[in-house]
C-alpha cells in the first residue's frame, strides 16, 4: 500500500478512529525521536561533538548559568519598560 492509498483510507475512518490513529502516529514519532537522540549522543554519535563543545564552553566560562541569564534579562526588561527620568 502506498502513501496516497493510506491517506484515502484515513479519510474514510470514523472521527474516533482518526483520533486514535493520530495518537498512535504521535507515539511512533516520539519513539523515533528518542531513538535518534540516543543514537546521536551515544559514543561516536553525531551529537557528541556538540556536547563536548558545550562542556568546554561551560568549563572555560564562556556561558553563564540560566538563572543568571534570566535574572539579567528580567532586569533589563524592567529598566526598558520603566526608564528613569
C-alpha positions in Angstrom: 0.0 0.0 0.0 1.4 3.4 -0.9 1.0 6.7 1.0 -1.8 8.0 -1.3 -3.8 4.9 -0.6 -3.3 5.3 3.2 -4.4 8.9 3.0 -7.5 8.0 1.2 -8.3 5.2 3.7 -7.8 7.6 6.5 -10.5 9.9 5.1 -12.9 7.1 5.4 -12.2 6.5 9.1 -14.7 7.5 11.8 -13.6 10.5 13.8 -12.8 8.5 16.9 -10.6 6.2 14.8 -8.8 9.2 13.3 -8.1 10.4 16.9 -6.7 7.0 17.9 -4.6 6.9 14.7 -3.3 10.4 15.4 -2.2 9.4 18.9 -0.5 6.2 17.6 1.3 8.3 14.9 2.4 10.8 17.6 3.8 7.9 19.8 5.6 6.5 16.8 7.2 9.8 16.1 8.2 10.4 19.7 9.7 7.0 19.9 11.7 7.6 16.7 12.9 10.9 18.1 14.0 9.3 21.3 15.9 6.6 19.3 17.6 9.3 17.2 18.7 11.4 20.3 20.0 8.3 22.0 22.0 7.4 18.8 23.3 10.9 18.4 24.5 11.2 21.9 26.0 7.7 22.3 29.8 7.3 21.9 30.7 8.2 18.3 27.3 9.7 17.7 26.8 12.9 15.7 25.8 14.9 18.8 28.9 14.1 20.8 31.0 16.8 19.2 28.3 19.4 20.1 28.2 18.0 23.7 31.9 18.2 24.0 31.9 21.8 22.7 29.2 22.8 25.2 31.1 21.2 28.0 34.2 23.1 27.1 32.2 26.4 26.9 31.0 25.7 30.5 34.5 24.8 31.8 36.1 27.9 30.2 33.4 30.3 31.4 32.0 31.2 28.0 28.5 30.6 29.2 26.5 31.7 32.3 24.0 29.8 34.4 20.5 30.1 33.1 19.2 31.6 36.3 21.8 34.4 36.0 20.9 35.0 32.4 17.1 35.1 33.1 17.6 37.4 36.1 19.7 39.8 33.9 17.1 39.7 31.2 14.3 40.5 33.6 16.2 43.4 35.0 16.9 44.8 31.5 13.3 44.4 30.6 12.1 46.3 33.7 14.6 49.1 33.0 13.4 49.3 29.4 9.7 49.3 30.4 10.2 51.8 33.3 13.0 54.1 32.2 14.2 56.6 34.9 13.8 60.3 34.0 
